[in-house]
């Protein structure tokens, strides 16, 4: 006997698949609490494998999940304005994470009533403090540091109108640069940011070696000295004999300095000799004796020289250890900095 069994099908039933609550194979089944294999299942509270699931409170593996309070892997969560600095709320130091122009080290606009560089001060104007060193060879290439205020965001430095190279902001109060070539004499230094600029007249001196002095001199000694970094410097003396400067006591009109630089290099051509004042020490017959101290702070050996000027420090006569011959960097005294 054959028995016919009939089935009633409702063609308006919207459920796809077999309609079971554990249907893991339905690509559009978004309401199944255990369906972890559906790439578009955005309503599953335990779905941690869905690369586009942005609404899952425990989905910590989604690189673009910006709405998940527990998503600790999303770098954009901590830098809303995408300026490269995390917000203060997330442990960073961006004082306004909604403004990409405000961050530590930003250029300060002195007129906008905003703490652009997050240092706690508003409307900081650029200021000039000091320059070190104060002079260098007319050939250029001297490394210079200027101290002052509001140097963050410095975009350029000029010396006597020519662009410096190697401009680097060391801090909001220090900017470093390398001098361009120039002409012997005074030169203005200008520093600029996108919002402000400052010019210091005659801040820099370009020097030369065409002195009009006709005397002779030499380093008296010692031939070398040894010091430790951070300790007392090395003391040296030099004599200078010039018929234009006679009489007892310190000669009037002479400037004398002591300097040190890389061993084997000449201060006539090497830009990074570091100079400081030497003082009159005594008379020695018709000559005058000057004394000075040098104290390099890094390990190594350095040449030591003296120089004399009669025009206020523009043109110099350089002294080595032999008064009878032309200047020779191999005849300098030396200072050794050891541990």
Secondary structure as GFF3:
##gff-version 3
##sequence-region A 1 339
A	DSSP	three_ten_helix	75	77	.	.	.	ID=ss1
A	DSSP	three_ten_helix	88	90	.	.	.	ID=ss2
A	DSSP	beta_strand	127	132	.	.	.	ID=ss3
A	DSSP	beta_strand	135	137	.	.	.	ID=ss4
A	DSSP	beta_strand	143	149	.	.	.	ID=ss5
A	DSSP	beta_strand	156	159	.	.	.	ID=ss6
A	DSSP	beta_strand	162	163	.	.	.	ID=ss7
A	DSSP	beta_strand	165	171	.	.	.	ID=ss8
A	DSSP	beta_strand	174	178	.	.	.	ID=ss9
A	DSSP	beta_strand	185	192	.	.	.	ID=ss10
A	DSSP	beta_strand	197	207	.	.	.	ID=ss11
A	DSSP	beta_strand	216	221	.	.	.	ID=ss12
A	DSSP	beta_strand	224	228	.	.	.	ID=ss13
A	DSSP	beta_strand	234	241	.	.	.	ID=ss14
A	DSSP	beta_strand	255	262	.	.	.	ID=ss15
A	DSSP	beta_strand	274	277	.	.	.	ID=ss16
A	DSSP	beta_strand	279	284	.	.	.	ID=ss17
A	DSSP	beta_strand	287	294	.	.	.	ID=ss18
A	DSSP	beta_strand	300	309	.	.	.	ID=ss19
A	DSSP	beta_strand	317	319	.	.	.	ID=ss20
A	DSSP	three_ten_helix	329	331	.	.	.	ID=ss21
A	DSSP	beta_strand	333	338	.	.	.	ID=ss22
###
